Amino acid sequence: MVVANVVRDFNIENTHIKIADNYCRKTAIEVEQLLKRIAEQVQRHYVAAAAAGNYEEIKTKKKFV
């Protein structure tokens, strides 16, 4: 059995939340592959939005911090 490495433990109202990083430990190569995959998905999303004429709506809808 894998023991969770809890890095955050908090409550939001009556919900208890625990965040573990057991599956977050990656090599530099795995991180690069993951970032490349994410970038490709985002690019496809924005190309599709631009083709549909929704680019400005998506760009202003949600900003990531």
N, C-alpha and C positions, 0 to 999 in steps of 0.2 A: 504494500500500500504506500502510495506517495503522500508525504506529509506536505501540506500547503505552506509555502513561504509567504505569510501574510505581510504585506507592506503597508496597507491602509486598513483601518478598522474603525467604522463610524456609523452613526445613525442619522437617518433622515426621517423625521417624525417617528412612526412606529416600525420602520424598516431598518433592520440591521444589515450593514453592508461590509463585506470583507473582500479586499482585492489582493490576489496572490500573483506573484510574478514567476511561478514555476515554468511556464511555457514562454516566457519573454527572453530568456537567456539565449542569445543567438551569436553565431560567429560573424565576423565582418562580412564574409561572403554571403551568408544568409540574409543579413540586413540589406546589403546591396540588391540582392535578388528581390526581396520583399518591397523595397522602395521603388525598384524598376516596375514591378507588377502594379503597384499602387499608381504610379505616374501614368502608366499605359491606360489603366481603367479611367482615371480622371480625364486624360486627354480624349478618350473615346466619348466620355460623357459630355464634355464641352463641345466637341465637334458635332455630336448629335443635337445638342441644344442649339448651337449656332445654325445648323441646317434647318431646324424647326422654327427658328426665329425667337427662341426663348433665352438666348445667352444672357442678356441684361437682367432678366427676371431671376435666373439661377445665380448669377454673380452677386446680386444684392440680397438674395434670400437668406443665406447663411454664411457667416464668416467664421473661419477656424482660428482659434487662439493658439 
